[in-house]
Amino acid sequence: MNKIQTLDAKDRGMSRWDCIKIIFVFFCFMFVSKKLRDTLLREVVDKVTREIKEREG
């Protein structure tokens, strides 16, 4: 009986730590993806403006 209870407590601790890790990774991913999105948008805008200038010129 005691063994089962300690295993339960261990599992609970692990799951809490896993939640913290998942949230941390999620926030890191959001931050990185935001930076990536900004750079990609900048590149696309540069490309489009360059094409428009070439067409006009």
C-alpha positions in Angstrom: 0.0 0.0 0.0 2.8 2.4 0.9 4.7 1.7 -2.3 1.6 2.6 -4.4 1.2 5.9 -2.5 4.8 7.0 -2.9 4.6 6.1 -6.7 1.4 8.3 -6.9 3.1 11.2 -5.2 6.1 10.8 -7.5 3.9 10.8 -10.6 2.1 13.9 -9.4 5.4 15.7 -8.9 6.6 14.7 -12.4 3.4 15.8 -14.0 3.6 19.2 -12.3 7.2 19.5 -13.5 6.2 18.4 -17.0 3.5 21.1 -17.0 6.1 23.8 -16.1 8.4 22.5 -18.8 5.7 22.5 -21.4 4.6 26.0 -20.5 8.2 27.2 -20.6 8.8 25.6 -24.0 5.5 27.0 -25.3 6.5 30.6 -24.3 9.9 30.1 -25.8 8.3 28.9 -29.0 5.9 31.8 -29.1 8.7 34.3 -28.6 10.9 32.7 -31.3 8.0 32.3 -33.7 7.1 36.0 -33.2 10.7 37.0 -34.0 10.6 34.7 -37.1 7.3 36.1 -38.2 8.6 39.7 -37.9 11.7 38.8 -40.0 9.7 36.9 -42.6 7.2 39.8 -42.9 10.1 42.2 -43.3 11.6 40.0 -46.0 8.3 39.6 -47.9 7.7 43.4 -47.7 11.2 44.1 -49.0 10.7 41.6 -51.9 7.3 43.1 -52.8 8.6 46.7 -52.7 11.6 45.7 -54.8 9.4 44.1 -57.4 7.1 47.1 -57.5 10.1 49.4 -57.9 11.5 47.2 -60.7 8.2 47.3 -62.5 7.9 51.1 -62.2 11.6 51.7 -63.1 
